[in-house]
């Protein structure tokens, strides 16, 4: 079965939950780009700075849910909706995670399930 292992997705896409068929490639792309940009601007990827896997996945899940909720919206309409939503605030992830869990080294390095409410 498909699953996340060592920060990479490996597995047969037929066994992946339908929602994750969109999310998996998005996370892989964002992860690669974010890590590259962080390193290029001199921000080290450590336990307390740089790329954050759980925040990245949470936002990708949130964006995927918005897209699914508005299938006929144009790109511009969808972007306006996202930018005017609570997801556009820096505190949005704290609806899903306690501060301690979200900013733990484990959540930064890998996916950690939210402890306040389920992902969108």
KOLGU-4560 file (N, C-alpha, C; in nm, 3 decimals, padded with zeros to 5 digits):
<recs>
<n_xx: 00.084 n_yy: -00.119 n_zz: 00.000 ca_xx: 00.000 ca_yy: 00.000 ca_zz: 00.000 c_xx: 00.087 c_yy: 00.123 c_zz: 00.000 mol: A seq: 1 type: UNK>
<n_xx: 00.037 n_yy: 00.231 n_zz: -00.061 ca_xx: 00.111 ca_yy: 00.356 ca_zz: -00.063 c_xx: 00.117 c_yy: 00.418 c_zz: 00.075 mol: A seq: 2 type: UNK>
<n_xx: 00.233 n_yy: 00.476 n_zz: 00.107 ca_xx: 00.246 ca_yy: 00.544 ca_zz: 00.236 c_xx: 00.366 c_yy: 00.637 c_zz: 00.231 mol: A seq: 3 type: UNK>
<n_xx: 00.373 n_yy: 00.724 n_zz: 00.331 ca_xx: 00.485 ca_yy: 00.816 ca_zz: 00.342 c_xx: 00.596 c_yy: 00.745 c_zz: 00.417 mol: A seq: 4 type: UNK>
<n_xx: 00.716 n_yy: 00.748 n_zz: 00.361 ca_xx: 00.830 ca_yy: 00.685 ca_zz: 00.427 c_xx: 00.951 c_yy: 00.774 c_zz: 00.410 mol: A seq: 5 type: UNK>
<n_xx: 01.023 n_yy: 00.802 n_zz: 00.517 ca_xx: 01.146 ca_yy: 00.879 ca_zz: 00.512 c_xx: 01.132 c_yy: 01.009 c_zz: 00.434 mol: A seq: 6 type: UNK>
<n_xx: 01.018 n_yy: 01.076 n_zz: 00.446 ca_xx: 00.999 ca_yy: 01.203 ca_zz: 00.380 c_xx: 00.964 c_yy: 01.193 c_zz: 00.233 mol: A seq: 7 type: UNK>
<n_xx: 00.954 n_yy: 01.075 n_zz: 00.176 ca_xx: 00.918 ca_yy: 01.058 ca_zz: 00.036 c_xx: 00.799 c_yy: 00.965 c_zz: 00.026 mol: A seq: 8 type: UNK>
<n_xx: 00.720 n_yy: 00.985 n_zz: -00.080 ca_xx: 00.609 ca_yy: 00.895 ca_zz: -00.101 c_xx: 00.656 c_yy: 00.779 c_zz: -00.188 mol: A seq: 9 type: UNK>
<n_xx: 00.624 n_yy: 00.660 n_zz: -00.146 ca_xx: 00.653 ca_yy: 00.541 ca_zz: -00.226 c_xx: 00.529 c_yy: 00.453 c_zz: -00.222 mol: A seq: 10 type: UNK>
<n_xx: 00.492 n_yy: 00.400 n_zz: -00.332 ca_xx: 00.381 ca_yy: 00.306 ca_zz: -00.330 c_xx: 00.298 c_yy: 00.312 c_zz: -00.455 mol: A seq: 11 type: UNK>
<n_xx: 00.204 n_yy: 00.224 n_zz: -00.463 ca_xx: 00.116 ca_yy: 00.210 ca_zz: -00.577 c_xx: 00.001 c_yy: 00.308 c_zz: -00.561 mol: A seq: 12 type: UNK>
<n_xx: -00.018 n_yy: 00.398 n_zz: -00.659 ca_xx: -00.121 ca_yy: 00.501 ca_zz: -00.648 c_xx: -00.262 c_yy: 00.443 c_zz: -00.641 mol: A seq: 13 type: UNK>
<n_xx: -00.282 n_yy: 00.319 n_zz: -00.686 ca_xx: -00.414 ca_yy: 00.258 ca_zz: -00.677 c_xx: -00.457 c_yy: 00.236 c_zz: -00.532 mol: A seq: 14 type: UNK>
<n_xx: -00.360 n_yy: 00.231 n_zz: -00.441 ca_xx: -00.391 ca_yy: 00.204 ca_zz: -00.301 c_xx: -00.387 c_yy: 00.331 c_zz: -00.217 mol: A seq: 15 type: UNK>
<n_xx: -00.381 n_yy: 00.445 n_zz: -00.281 ca_xx: -00.374 ca_yy: 00.572 ca_zz: -00.211 c_xx: -00.513 c_yy: 00.631 c_zz: -00.202 mol: A seq: 16 type: UNK>
<n_xx: -00.547 n_yy: 00.683 n_zz: -00.085 ca_xx: -00.674 ca_yy: 00.751 ca_zz: -00.064 c_xx: -00.691 c_yy: 00.857 c_zz: -00.174 mol: A seq: 17 type: UNK>
<n_xx: -00.809 n_yy: 00.868 n_zz: -00.238 ca_xx: -00.826 ca_yy: 00.960 ca_zz: -00.351 c_xx: -00.779 c_yy: 01.103 c_zz: -00.323 mol: A seq: 18 type: UNK>
<n_xx: -00.807 n_yy: 01.155 n_zz: -00.206 ca_xx: -00.766 ca_yy: 01.292 ca_zz: -00.175 c_xx: -00.615 c_yy: 01.306 c_zz: -00.184 mol: A seq: 19 type: UNK>
<n_xx: -00.542 n_yy: 01.202 n_zz: -00.147 ca_xx: -00.396 ca_yy: 01.209 ca_zz: -00.146 c_xx: -00.334 c_yy: 01.199 c_zz: -00.285 mol: A seq: 20 type: UNK>
<n_xx: -00.411 n_yy: 01.157 n_zz: -00.384 ca_xx: -00.357 ca_yy: 01.152 ca_zz: -00.521 c_xx: -00.322 c_yy: 01.293 c_zz: -00.569 mol: A seq: 21 type: UNK>
<n_xx: -00.394 n_yy: 01.394 n_zz: -00.522 ca_xx: -00.363 ca_yy: 01.533 ca_zz: -00.553 c_xx: -00.259 c_yy: 01.588 c_zz: -00.456 mol: A seq: 22 type: UNK>
<n_xx: -00.273 n_yy: 01.554 n_zz: -00.331 ca_xx: -00.190 ca_yy: 01.612 ca_zz: -00.226 c_xx: -00.045 c_yy: 01.564 c_zz: -00.233 mol: A seq: 23 type: UNK>
<n_xx: -00.023 n_yy: 01.438 n_zz: -00.259 ca_xx: 00.113 ca_yy: 01.382 ca_zz: -00.256 c_xx: 00.206 c_yy: 01.455 c_zz: -00.353 mol: A seq: 24 type: UNK>
<n_xx: 00.172 n_yy: 01.468 n_zz: -00.481 ca_xx: 00.264 ca_yy: 01.539 ca_zz: -00.571 c_xx: 00.283 c_yy: 01.685 c_zz: -00.530 mol: A seq: 25 type: UNK>
<n_xx: 00.179 n_yy: 01.748 n_zz: -00.478 ca_xx: 00.191 ca_yy: 01.888 ca_zz: -00.435 c_xx: 00.290 c_yy: 01.901 c_zz: -00.320 mol: A seq: 26 type: UNK>
<n_xx: 00.280 n_yy: 01.814 n_zz: -00.221 ca_xx: 00.371 ca_yy: 01.820 ca_zz: -00.107 c_xx: 00.515 c_yy: 01.794 c_zz: -00.152 mol: A seq: 27 type: UNK>
<n_xx: 00.534 n_yy: 01.696 n_zz: -00.237 ca_xx: 00.669 ca_yy: 01.665 ca_zz: -00.285 c_xx: 00.729 c_yy: 01.786 c_zz: -00.355 mol: A seq: 28 type: UNK>
<n_xx: 00.652 n_yy: 01.852 n_zz: -00.440 ca_xx: 00.700 ca_yy: 01.970 ca_zz: -00.511 c_xx: 00.729 c_yy: 02.086 c_zz: -00.420 mol: A seq: 29 type: UNK>
<n_xx: 00.638 n_yy: 02.113 n_zz: -00.327 ca_xx: 00.658 ca_yy: 02.224 ca_zz: -00.233 c_xx: 00.777 c_yy: 02.195 c_zz: -00.143 mol: A seq: 30 type: UNK>
<n_xx: 00.790 n_yy: 02.073 n_zz: -00.096 ca_xx: 00.902 ca_yy: 02.036 ca_zz: -00.009 c_xx: 01.035 c_yy: 02.063 c_zz: -00.079 mol: A seq: 31 type: UNK>
<n_xx: 01.046 n_yy: 02.017 n_zz: -00.201 ca_xx: 01.170 ca_yy: 02.033 ca_zz: -00.277 c_xx: 01.202 c_yy: 02.182 c_zz: -00.296 mol: A seq: 32 type: UNK>
<n_xx: 01.102 n_yy: 02.261 n_zz: -00.337 ca_xx: 01.122 ca_yy: 02.403 ca_zz: -00.361 c_xx: 01.154 c_yy: 02.478 c_zz: -00.232 mol: A seq: 33 type: UNK>
<n_xx: 01.077 n_yy: 02.453 n_zz: -00.127 ca_xx: 01.100 ca_yy: 02.524 ca_zz: 00.000 c_xx: 01.239 c_yy: 02.496 c_zz: 00.056 mol: A seq: 34 type: UNK>
<n_xx: 01.280 n_yy: 02.373 n_zz: 00.054 ca_xx: 01.414 ca_yy: 02.341 ca_zz: 00.107 c_xx: 01.522 c_yy: 02.410 c_zz: 00.025 mol: A seq: 35 type: UNK>
<n_xx: 01.506 n_yy: 02.410 n_zz: -00.106 ca_xx: 01.603 ca_yy: 02.476 ca_zz: -00.194 c_xx: 01.608 c_yy: 02.626 c_zz: -00.164 mol: A seq: 36 type: UNK>
<n_xx: 01.491 n_yy: 02.690 n_zz: -00.155 ca_xx: 01.486 ca_yy: 02.835 ca_zz: -00.130 c_xx: 01.546 c_yy: 02.867 c_zz: 00.007 mol: A seq: 37 type: UNK>
<n_xx: 01.510 n_yy: 02.789 n_zz: 00.109 ca_xx: 01.565 ca_yy: 02.813 ca_zz: 00.243 c_xx: 01.717 c_yy: 02.810 c_zz: 00.241 mol: A seq: 38 type: UNK>
<n_xx: 01.772 n_yy: 02.710 n_zz: 00.176 ca_xx: 01.918 ca_yy: 02.697 ca_zz: 00.170 c_xx: 01.978 c_yy: 02.809 c_zz: 00.086 mol: A seq: 39 type: UNK>
<n_xx: 01.911 n_yy: 02.848 n_zz: -00.023 ca_xx: 01.963 ca_yy: 02.953 ca_zz: -00.111 c_xx: 01.971 c_yy: 03.089 c_zz: -00.042 mol: A seq: 40 type: UNK>
<n_xx: 01.879 n_yy: 03.116 n_zz: 00.050 ca_xx: 01.881 ca_yy: 03.245 ca_zz: 00.120 c_xx: 01.954 c_yy: 03.238 c_zz: 00.254 mol: A seq: 41 type: UNK>
<n_xx: 02.014 n_yy: 03.123 n_zz: 00.282 ca_xx: 02.095 ca_yy: 03.109 ca_zz: 00.402 c_xx: 02.021 c_yy: 03.069 c_zz: 00.528 mol: A seq: 42 type: UNK>
<n_xx: 01.897 n_yy: 03.022 n_zz: 00.514 ca_xx: 01.821 ca_yy: 02.975 ca_zz: 00.630 c_xx: 01.845 c_yy: 02.826 c_zz: 00.644 mol: A seq: 43 type: UNK>
<n_xx: 01.910 n_yy: 02.785 n_zz: 00.751 ca_xx: 01.936 ca_yy: 02.641 ca_zz: 00.767 c_xx: 01.807 c_yy: 02.565 c_zz: 00.798 mol: A seq: 44 type: UNK>
<n_xx: 01.800 n_yy: 02.443 n_zz: 00.750 ca_xx: 01.688 ca_yy: 02.354 ca_zz: 00.782 c_xx: 01.727 c_yy: 02.274 c_zz: 00.905 mol: A seq: 45 type: UNK>
<n_xx: 01.681 n_yy: 02.322 n_zz: 01.022 ca_xx: 01.715 ca_yy: 02.261 ca_zz: 01.149 c_xx: 01.588 c_yy: 02.225 c_zz: 01.224 mol: A seq: 46 type: UNK>
<n_xx: 01.602 n_yy: 02.181 n_zz: 01.348 ca_xx: 01.485 ca_yy: 02.147 ca_zz: 01.430 c_xx: 01.400 c_yy: 02.267 c_zz: 01.468 mol: A seq: 47 type: UNK>
<n_xx: 01.454 n_yy: 02.389 n_zz: 01.451 ca_xx: 01.374 ca_yy: 02.507 ca_zz: 01.489 c_xx: 01.373 c_yy: 02.617 c_zz: 01.383 mol: A seq: 48 type: UNK>
<n_xx: 01.419 n_yy: 02.589 n_zz: 01.264 ca_xx: 01.408 ca_yy: 02.688 ca_zz: 01.156 c_xx: 01.408 c_yy: 02.617 c_zz: 01.021 mol: A seq: 49 type: UNK>
<n_xx: 01.367 n_yy: 02.692 n_zz: 00.919 ca_xx: 01.366 ca_yy: 02.638 ca_zz: 00.784 c_xx: 01.237 c_yy: 02.565 c_zz: 00.750 mol: A seq: 50 type: UNK>
<n_xx: 01.248 n_yy: 02.467 n_zz: 00.663 ca_xx: 01.133 ca_yy: 02.393 ca_zz: 00.612 c_xx: 01.057 c_yy: 02.323 c_zz: 00.725 mol: A seq: 51 type: UNK>
<n_xx: 00.922 n_yy: 02.324 n_zz: 00.714 ca_xx: 00.836 ca_yy: 02.262 ca_zz: 00.816 c_xx: 00.736 c_yy: 02.170 c_zz: 00.747 mol: A seq: 52 type: UNK>
<n_xx: 00.756 n_yy: 02.039 n_zz: 00.759 ca_xx: 00.674 ca_yy: 01.940 ca_zz: 00.689 c_xx: 00.527 c_yy: 01.944 c_zz: 00.729 mol: A seq: 53 type: UNK>
<n_xx: 00.495 n_yy: 01.950 n_zz: 00.857 ca_xx: 00.354 ca_yy: 01.945 ca_zz: 00.899 c_xx: 00.277 c_yy: 02.069 c_zz: 00.855 mol: A seq: 54 type: UNK>
<n_xx: 00.340 n_yy: 02.186 n_zz: 00.862 ca_xx: 00.273 ca_yy: 02.308 ca_zz: 00.816 c_xx: 00.251 c_yy: 02.300 c_zz: 00.665 mol: A seq: 55 type: UNK>
<n_xx: 00.350 n_yy: 02.253 n_zz: 00.592 ca_xx: 00.336 ca_yy: 02.240 ca_zz: 00.447 c_xx: 00.219 c_yy: 02.149 c_zz: 00.412 mol: A seq: 56 type: UNK>
<n_xx: 00.214 n_yy: 02.032 n_zz: 00.473 ca_xx: 00.106 ca_yy: 01.939 ca_zz: 00.440 c_xx: -00.030 c_yy: 01.994 c_zz: 00.482 mol: A seq: 57 type: UNK>
<n_xx: -00.037 n_yy: 02.060 n_zz: 00.597 ca_xx: -00.165 ca_yy: 02.116 ca_zz: 00.642 c_xx: -00.217 c_yy: 02.217 c_zz: 00.539 mol: A seq: 58 type: UNK>
<n_xx: -00.130 n_yy: 02.305 n_zz: 00.491 ca_xx: -00.173 ca_yy: 02.402 ca_zz: 00.392 c_xx: -00.212 c_yy: 02.335 c_zz: 00.260 mol: A seq: 59 type: UNK>
<n_xx: -00.140 n_yy: 02.234 n_zz: 00.219 ca_xx: -00.176 ca_yy: 02.164 ca_zz: 00.095 c_xx: -00.312 c_yy: 02.096 c_zz: 00.112 mol: A seq: 60 type: UNK>
<n_xx: -00.337 n_yy: 02.034 n_zz: 00.228 ca_xx: -00.469 ca_yy: 01.976 ca_zz: 00.255 c_xx: -00.577 c_yy: 02.084 c_zz: 00.251 mol: A seq: 61 type: UNK>
<n_xx: -00.550 n_yy: 02.199 n_zz: 00.313 ca_xx: -00.647 ca_yy: 02.308 ca_zz: 00.316 c_xx: -00.678 c_yy: 02.361 c_zz: 00.177 mol: A seq: 62 type: UNK>
<n_xx: -00.574 n_yy: 02.381 n_zz: 00.096 ca_xx: -00.593 ca_yy: 02.431 ca_zz: -00.040 c_xx: -00.669 c_yy: 02.328 c_zz: -00.123 mol: A seq: 63 type: UNK>
<n_xx: -00.635 n_yy: 02.201 n_zz: -00.109 ca_xx: -00.707 ca_yy: 02.095 ca_zz: -00.182 c_xx: -00.855 c_yy: 02.093 c_zz: -00.143 mol: A seq: 64 type: UNK>
<n_xx: -00.884 n_yy: 02.113 n_zz: -00.015 ca_xx: -01.024 ca_yy: 02.116 ca_zz: 00.030 c_xx: -01.098 c_yy: 02.235 c_zz: -00.031 mol: A seq: 65 type: UNK>
<n_xx: -01.032 n_yy: 02.350 n_zz: -00.038 ca_xx: -01.094 ca_yy: 02.469 ca_zz: -00.099 c_xx: -01.122 c_yy: 02.444 c_zz: -00.247 mol: A seq: 66 type: UNK>
<n_xx: -01.027 n_yy: 02.385 n_zz: -00.318 ca_xx: -01.046 ca_yy: 02.355 ca_zz: -00.459 c_xx: -01.163 c_yy: 02.259 c_zz: -00.478 mol: A seq: 67 type: UNK>
<n_xx: -01.167 n_yy: 02.154 n_zz: -00.396 ca_xx: -01.275 ca_yy: 02.056 ca_zz: -00.405 c_xx: -01.411 c_yy: 02.119 c_zz: -00.373 mol: A seq: 68 type: UNK>
<n_xx: -01.412 n_yy: 02.218 n_zz: -00.284 ca_xx: -01.537 ca_yy: 02.283 ca_zz: -00.246 c_xx: -01.588 c_yy: 02.383 c_zz: -00.348 mol: A seq: 69 type: UNK>
<n_xx: -01.504 n_yy: 02.421 n_zz: -00.442 ca_xx: -01.541 ca_yy: 02.518 ca_zz: -00.546 c_xx: -01.489 c_yy: 02.471 c_zz: -00.682 mol: A seq: 70 type: UNK>
<n_xx: -01.539 n_yy: 02.358 n_zz: -00.730 ca_xx: -01.482 ca_yy: 02.298 ca_zz: -00.850 c_xx: -01.498 c_yy: 02.382 c_zz: -00.977 mol: A seq: 71 type: UNK>
<n_xx: -01.596 n_yy: 02.470 n_zz: -00.983 ca_xx: -01.615 ca_yy: 02.549 ca_zz: -01.105 c_xx: -01.550 c_yy: 02.687 c_zz: -01.097 mol: A seq: 72 type: UNK>
<n_xx: -01.485 n_yy: 02.718 n_zz: -00.987 ca_xx: -01.422 ca_yy: 02.849 ca_zz: -00.973 c_xx: -01.301 c_yy: 02.861 c_zz: -01.064 mol: A seq: 73 type: UNK>
<n_xx: -01.280 n_yy: 02.979 n_zz: -01.116 ca_xx: -01.161 ca_yy: 03.005 ca_zz: -01.197 c_xx: -01.041 c_yy: 03.014 c_zz: -01.102 mol: A seq: 74 type: UNK>
<n_xx: -00.922 n_yy: 03.011 n_zz: -01.159 ca_xx: -00.802 ca_yy: 03.025 ca_zz: -01.078 c_xx: -00.807 c_yy: 03.155 c_zz: -00.999 mol: A seq: 75 type: UNK>
<n_xx: -00.844 n_yy: 03.265 n_zz: -01.065 ca_xx: -00.848 ca_yy: 03.395 ca_zz: -00.999 c_xx: -00.950 c_yy: 03.398 c_zz: -00.885 mol: A seq: 76 type: UNK>
<n_xx: -01.068 n_yy: 03.339 n_zz: -00.909 ca_xx: -01.170 ca_yy: 03.333 ca_zz: -00.804 c_xx: -01.122 c_yy: 03.250 c_zz: -00.686 mol: A seq: 77 type: UNK>
<n_xx: -01.059 n_yy: 03.136 n_zz: -00.716 ca_xx: -01.007 ca_yy: 03.050 ca_zz: -00.610 c_xx: -00.899 c_yy: 03.119 c_zz: -00.529 mol: A seq: 78 type: UNK>
<n_xx: -00.812 n_yy: 03.190 n_zz: -00.598 ca_xx: -00.706 ca_yy: 03.263 ca_zz: -00.529 c_xx: -00.763 c_yy: 03.371 c_zz: -00.439 mol: A seq: 79 type: UNK>
<n_xx: -00.861 n_yy: 03.446 n_zz: -00.489 ca_xx: -00.926 ca_yy: 03.550 ca_zz: -00.405 c_xx: -00.991 c_yy: 03.486 c_zz: -00.282 mol: A seq: 80 type: UNK>
<n_xx: -01.056 n_yy: 03.372 n_zz: -00.302 ca_xx: -01.120 ca_yy: 03.302 ca_zz: -00.190 c_xx: -01.017 c_yy: 03.262 c_zz: -00.086 mol: A seq: 81 type: UNK>
<n_xx: -00.906 n_yy: 03.203 n_zz: -00.131 ca_xx: -00.800 ca_yy: 03.161 ca_zz: -00.038 c_xx: -00.741 c_yy: 03.280 c_zz: 00.037 mol: A seq: 82 type: UNK>
<n_xx: -00.714 n_yy: 03.387 n_zz: -00.034 ca_xx: -00.650 ca_yy: 03.503 ca_zz: 00.028 c_xx: -00.742 c_yy: 03.579 c_zz: 00.123 mol: A seq: 83 type: UNK>
<n_xx: -00.872 n_yy: 03.559 n_zz: 00.110 ca_xx: -00.966 ca_yy: 03.624 ca_zz: 00.203 c_xx: -01.015 c_yy: 03.527 c_zz: 00.311 mol: A seq: 84 type: UNK>
<n_xx: -00.961 n_yy: 03.407 n_zz: 00.313 ca_xx: -01.003 ca_yy: 03.305 ca_zz: 00.410 c_xx: -00.912 c_yy: 03.307 c_zz: 00.533 mol: A seq: 85 type: UNK>
<n_xx: -00.954 n_yy: 03.240 n_zz: 00.639 ca_xx: -00.868 ca_yy: 03.228 ca_zz: 00.758 c_xx: -00.734 c_yy: 03.161 c_zz: 00.726 mol: A seq: 86 type: UNK>
<n_xx: -00.729 n_yy: 03.083 n_zz: 00.617 ca_xx: -00.606 ca_yy: 03.015 ca_zz: 00.581 c_xx: -00.494 c_yy: 03.114 c_zz: 00.547 mol: A seq: 87 type: UNK>
<n_xx: -00.531 n_yy: 03.236 n_zz: 00.514 ca_xx: -00.431 ca_yy: 03.337 ca_zz: 00.477 c_xx: -00.363 c_yy: 03.400 c_zz: 00.599 mol: A seq: 88 type: UNK>
<n_xx: -00.407 n_yy: 03.365 n_zz: 00.718 ca_xx: -00.345 ca_yy: 03.421 ca_zz: 00.839 c_xx: -00.237 c_yy: 03.328 c_zz: 00.891 mol: A seq: 89 type: UNK>
<n_xx: -00.140 n_yy: 03.386 n_zz: 00.958 ca_xx: -00.029 ca_yy: 03.305 ca_zz: 01.011 c_xx: -00.072 c_yy: 03.215 c_zz: 01.127 mol: A seq: 90 type: UNK>
<n_xx: -00.187 n_yy: 03.244 n_zz: 01.187 ca_xx: -00.233 ca_yy: 03.163 ca_zz: 01.301 c_xx: -00.325 c_yy: 03.048 c_zz: 01.259 mol: A seq: 91 type: UNK>
<n_xx: -00.358 n_yy: 03.038 n_zz: 01.130 ca_xx: -00.450 ca_yy: 02.933 ca_zz: 01.085 c_xx: -00.411 c_yy: 02.794 c_zz: 01.131 mol: A seq: 92 type: UNK>
<n_xx: -00.283 n_yy: 02.753 n_zz: 01.123 ca_xx: -00.247 ca_yy: 02.617 ca_zz: 01.168 c_xx: -00.278 c_yy: 02.591 c_zz: 01.316 mol: A seq: 93 type: UNK>
<n_xx: -00.286 n_yy: 02.697 n_zz: 01.396 ca_xx: -00.312 ca_yy: 02.679 ca_zz: 01.539 c_xx: -00.458 c_yy: 02.645 c_zz: 01.568 mol: A seq: 94 type: UNK>
<n_xx: -00.542 n_yy: 02.643 n_zz: 01.466 ca_xx: -00.678 ca_yy: 02.589 ca_zz: 01.481 c_xx: -00.673 c_yy: 02.436 c_zz: 01.487 mol: A seq: 95 type: UNK>
<n_xx: -00.566 n_yy: 02.380 n_zz: 01.434 ca_xx: -00.551 ca_yy: 02.235 ca_zz: 01.422 c_xx: -00.452 c_yy: 02.176 c_zz: 01.522 mol: A seq: 96 type: UNK>
<n_xx: -00.354 n_yy: 02.255 n_zz: 01.559 ca_xx: -00.245 ca_yy: 02.209 ca_zz: 01.646 c_xx: -00.229 c_yy: 02.298 c_zz: 01.768 mol: A seq: 97 type: UNK>
<n_xx: -00.192 n_yy: 02.237 n_zz: 01.878 ca_xx: -00.143 ca_yy: 02.318 ca_zz: 01.989 c_xx: -00.006 c_yy: 02.371 c_zz: 01.948 mol: A seq: 98 type: UNK>
<n_xx: 00.032 n_yy: 02.483 n_zz: 02.005 ca_xx: 00.161 ca_yy: 02.544 ca_zz: 01.972 c_xx: 00.276 c_yy: 02.447 c_zz: 01.998 mol: A seq: 99 type: UNK>
<n_xx: 00.271 n_yy: 02.376 n_zz: 02.110 ca_xx: 00.380 ca_yy: 02.283 ca_zz: 02.145 c_xx: 00.394 c_yy: 02.172 c_zz: 02.041 mol: A seq: 100 type: UNK>
<n_xx: 00.283 n_yy: 02.118 n_zz: 01.997 ca_xx: 00.290 ca_yy: 02.008 ca_zz: 01.898 c_xx: 00.335 c_yy: 02.061 c_zz: 01.761 mol: A seq: 101 type: UNK>
<n_xx: 00.278 n_yy: 02.175 n_zz: 01.719 ca_xx: 00.311 ca_yy: 02.228 ca_zz: 01.587 c_xx: 00.458 c_yy: 02.267 c_zz: 01.576 mol: A seq: 102 type: UNK>
<n_xx: 00.514 n_yy: 02.323 n_zz: 01.681 ca_xx: 00.652 ca_yy: 02.372 ca_zz: 01.672 c_xx: 00.753 c_yy: 02.274 c_zz: 01.730 mol: A seq: 103 type: UNK>
<n_xx: 00.712 n_yy: 02.148 n_zz: 01.744 ca_xx: 00.805 ca_yy: 02.045 ca_zz: 01.788 c_xx: 00.898 c_yy: 02.006 c_zz: 01.674 mol: A seq: 104 type: UNK>
<n_xx: 01.017 n_yy: 01.958 n_zz: 01.706 ca_xx: 01.108 ca_yy: 01.910 ca_zz: 01.601 c_xx: 01.045 c_yy: 01.798 c_zz: 01.517 mol: A seq: 105 type: UNK>
<n_xx: 00.963 n_yy: 01.714 n_zz: 01.578 ca_xx: 00.899 ca_yy: 01.604 ca_zz: 01.505 c_xx: 00.805 c_yy: 01.658 c_zz: 01.397 mol: A seq: 106 type: UNK>
<n_xx: 00.729 n_yy: 01.762 n_zz: 01.431 ca_xx: 00.635 ca_yy: 01.820 ca_zz: 01.334 c_xx: 00.709 c_yy: 01.893 c_zz: 01.222 mol: A seq: 107 type: UNK>
<n_xx: 00.823 n_yy: 01.950 n_zz: 01.254 ca_xx: 00.903 ca_yy: 02.018 ca_zz: 01.151 c_xx: 00.964 c_yy: 01.916 c_zz: 01.055 mol: A seq: 108 type: UNK>
<n_xx: 01.015 n_yy: 01.807 n_zz: 01.107 ca_xx: 01.085 ca_yy: 01.707 ca_zz: 01.024 c_xx: 00.992 c_yy: 01.615 c_zz: 00.947 mol: A seq: 109 type: UNK>
<n_xx: 00.872 n_yy: 01.588 n_zz: 01.000 ca_xx: 00.780 ca_yy: 01.494 ca_zz: 00.936 c_xx: 00.636 c_yy: 01.528 c_zz: 00.966 mol: A seq: 110 type: UNK>
<n_xx: 00.545 n_yy: 01.455 n_zz: 00.906 ca_xx: 00.402 ca_yy: 01.478 ca_zz: 00.928 c_xx: 00.363 c_yy: 01.431 c_zz: 01.066 mol: A seq: 111 type: UNK>
<n_xx: 00.301 n_yy: 01.520 n_zz: 01.141 ca_xx: 00.245 ca_yy: 01.490 ca_zz: 01.272 c_xx: 00.097 c_yy: 01.525 c_zz: 01.265 mol: A seq: 112 type: UNK>
<n_xx: 00.012 n_yy: 01.432 n_zz: 01.300 ca_xx: -00.133 ca_yy: 01.456 ca_zz: 01.297 c_xx: -00.170 c_yy: 01.570 c_zz: 01.391 mol: A seq: 113 type: UNK>
<n_xx: -00.265 n_yy: 01.654 n_zz: 01.351 ca_xx: -00.311 ca_yy: 01.761 ca_zz: 01.439 c_xx: -00.369 c_yy: 01.705 c_zz: 01.568 mol: A seq: 114 type: UNK>
<n_xx: -00.358 n_yy: 01.782 n_zz: 01.675 ca_xx: -00.410 ca_yy: 01.736 ca_zz: 01.804 c_xx: -00.533 c_yy: 01.814 c_zz: 01.850 mol: A seq: 115 type: UNK>
<n_xx: -00.581 n_yy: 01.913 n_zz: 01.773 ca_xx: -00.701 ca_yy: 01.986 ca_zz: 01.812 c_xx: -00.822 c_yy: 01.950 c_zz: 01.726 mol: A seq: 116 type: UNK>
<n_xx: -00.802 n_yy: 01.939 n_zz: 01.596 ca_xx: -00.910 ca_yy: 01.895 ca_zz: 01.507 c_xx: -00.848 c_yy: 01.837 c_zz: 01.381 mol: A seq: 117 type: UNK>
<n_xx: -00.929 n_yy: 01.758 n_zz: 01.310 ca_xx: -00.881 ca_yy: 01.689 ca_zz: 01.190 c_xx: -00.847 c_yy: 01.786 c_zz: 01.078 mol: A seq: 118 type: UNK>
<n_xx: -00.760 n_yy: 01.744 n_zz: 00.988 ca_xx: -00.723 ca_yy: 01.826 ca_zz: 00.874 c_xx: -00.844 c_yy: 01.852 c_zz: 00.787 mol: A seq: 119 type: UNK>
<n_xx: -00.839 n_yy: 01.963 n_zz: 00.714 ca_xx: -00.952 ca_yy: 01.994 ca_zz: 00.624 c_xx: -00.964 c_yy: 01.890 c_zz: 00.513 mol: A seq: 120 type: UNK>
</recs>
